[in-house]
Amino acid sequence: MSLFADYNLPFAIAIGVMLVLGLLQFVGLGDFDLDADLDADAAAGDPTGAGLGGALTTLLGLGKVPLFVWLMVFLLLFAVIGIAVQAFAESLTGAPLYSWLAALLAGGASLPATALVARPLGAIMPRDETSAVALDTLVGRRGTVTTGRATKGSPARTRVYDRHGQAHFLMVEPHEDASEILEGDEVLIVRRDGQTFYGVPLTERKLAPM
C-alpha cells in the first residue's frame, strides 16, 4: 500500500502539513507555539466563556499542551489511523475505502486519541509559565499614580503589579466623581470600563498597607 496513492491522499497531505509546520517552527519563520488557553481575557471577563467552549477544549485535551503540539499530534494520529484503516479495509475486502470515507473515520478516531495522548504528554513536557493575565484580574489590586492627576473624565497613568509581579500601566480615574488622585498617590483599583480603570485613593479609605 502506497502512501501517495489516491485513497491515501488526505493522510499524505496531513503528513506534509505536519512536516511543513515543524520546519517553519524549527527555522523560526512561523510562530505557532500558542497556548491552548485561548482568548483568556475574554473568558475571564465573561464567565459564560468557560461553558460549552471550555468543556469542549477540556474534552479534546487542548488545555494540556500548547496548541501547536496538539495540532502536530492530531495530524500524526490522523495520518497513522487513516493509513491503518485503509490497510485493514484492503486486507478485509480486497480494496481500500473511498478517501473521504477513510478521512471521516480517521478524523473521528483521531480527536479522542489526541486527547488521550495530550494528557500524559502535557504532564511530562516542560512548559514555561506565562505572565500574561486578563485585564480584569487587575481589579482589586493596588497601584501608584506615576504621571498626572486623576480627576473625573481625566485619567492619570498608574502603575499596577499583577500576581506575577509584572508591571502594567493603566489609565485610572477616581471612582467617586468629586475625588482626585494626585501623582504619587496609592490607589485601589475597584472597577474597569473598557480601557479605563477606576480607583479609590488609599488615604481616603485609610487602608492599612499590605
SVG drawing of the C-alpha trace seen along z (x, -y; Angstrom):
<svg xmlns="http://www.w3.org/2000/svg" viewBox="-23 -67 39 77">
<polyline fill="none" stroke="black" stroke-width="0.4" points="0.0,0.0 1.5,-3.3 1.2,-6.5 0.9,-8.5 -2.0,-6.5 -5.2,-8.4 -7.0,-6.7 -4.3,-7.8 -4.2,-11.4 -5.8,-13.0 -3.2,-11.3 -0.3,-12.2 -1.5,-15.8 -1.7,-15.6 1.9,-14.4 3.0,-17.1 1.3,-19.8 2.9,-18.4 6.4,-18.5 6.0,-22.0 4.7,-23.4 7.5,-21.6 10.1,-23.0 8.7,-26.6 8.8,-26.4 12.3,-25.0 13.8,-27.7 11.8,-30.4 9.7,-31.5 6.4,-30.6 5.1,-31.5 2.8,-28.6 3.7,-27.9 0.3,-29.1 -1.2,-28.2 -4.4,-26.3 -5.9,-28.5 -7.3,-30.7 -8.8,-34.1 -8.1,-34.1 -9.0,-37.8 -12.5,-37.2 -13.1,-34.1 -12.0,-35.8 -14.2,-38.8 -17.2,-36.7 -17.9,-33.6 -20.1,-32.1 -16.9,-31.8 -16.0,-28.8 -19.2,-27.0 -19.6,-24.8 -16.4,-26.1 -14.4,-25.4 -15.9,-21.9 -15.1,-21.1 -11.4,-22.2 -11.0,-20.2 -12.6,-17.1 -10.2,-17.4 -7.2,-17.9 -6.4,-21.4 -5.6,-22.8 -3.0,-20.1 -0.4,-21.0 0.3,-24.1 -1.9,-24.3 1.0,-23.7 1.9,-20.5 -1.8,-19.4 -2.1,-20.1 1.1,-18.1 -0.1,-15.1 -3.5,-15.3 -2.1,-15.4 0.2,-12.5 -2.5,-10.3 -4.9,-11.3 -2.4,-10.0 -1.4,-6.9 -5.0,-5.9 -6.1,-6.7 -3.4,-4.5 -4.2,-1.7 -7.9,-2.0 -7.1,-1.7 -4.8,1.2 -7.4,3.1 -10.1,2.4 -7.9,3.7 -7.0,6.8 -10.6,7.4 -12.4,6.6 -9.6,6.6 -9.9,2.8 -9.4,-0.3 -12.2,-2.7 -13.0,-5.9 -10.6,-8.5 -13.3,-10.8 -14.8,-7.9 -11.4,-6.9 -10.7,-10.5 -14.0,-10.8 -13.4,-7.7 -9.8,-8.7 -10.8,-12.2 -13.4,-10.9 -11.0,-8.5 -8.1,-11.0 -9.9,-13.5 -10.3,-11.3 -6.9,-9.7 -5.2,-13.1 -6.9,-14.0 -5.7,-10.7 -2.1,-11.4 -2.2,-15.1 -3.0,-14.4 0.2,-12.4 2.3,-14.4 1.3,-17.6 2.3,-16.1 5.8,-15.3 6.7,-18.1 8.3,-21.2 6.1,-24.3 7.0,-27.9 4.8,-29.8 3.1,-32.6 3.0,-36.1 0.0,-37.1 -3.0,-38.0 -6.5,-39.1 -7.1,-42.9 -10.0,-42.2 -7.7,-40.4 -6.1,-43.8 -9.3,-44.9 -8.8,-44.7 -5.1,-45.3 -3.2,-48.4 -1.2,-50.8 0.6,-54.1 -0.1,-57.1 3.1,-57.8 2.1,-60.7 -0.5,-63.4 -3.5,-64.0 -6.6,-61.8 -10.0,-63.6 -13.4,-62.7 -13.0,-62.4 -9.3,-62.9 -7.4,-59.7 -3.8,-59.5 -1.2,-56.9 -1.0,-54.4 1.4,-51.5 -0.2,-48.3 1.6,-45.0 -0.2,-41.7 0.1,-38.5 3.3,-37.6 5.0,-40.9 4.6,-42.2 4.0,-46.0 1.0,-47.3 0.4,-50.9 -3.2,-51.8 -5.3,-54.9 -7.1,-55.4 -9.9,-57.8 -11.3,-58.3 -14.2,-56.1 -16.0,-58.9 -16.8,-62.0 -15.7,-64.5 -12.4,-62.8 -9.0,-63.4 -5.8,-61.3 -2.5,-63.0 0.8,-61.9 2.5,-59.5 -0.7,-58.5 -1.5,-54.9 -4.9,-53.7 -7.0,-50.6 -8.4,-49.6 -12.1,-48.9 -13.6,-48.5 -12.9,-48.6 -14.8,-50.1 -13.1,-49.3 -9.5,-50.6 -10.3,-52.9 -9.9,-51.8 -11.4,-53.4 -9.6,-53.6 -10.0,-54.8 -7.1,-56.6 -5.9,-54.6 -5.6,-57.7 -9.4,-58.4 -10.3,-54.9 -7.5,-54.7 -6.5,-51.3 -3.5,-49.7 -0.6,-48.9 -0.3,-45.3"/>
</svg>
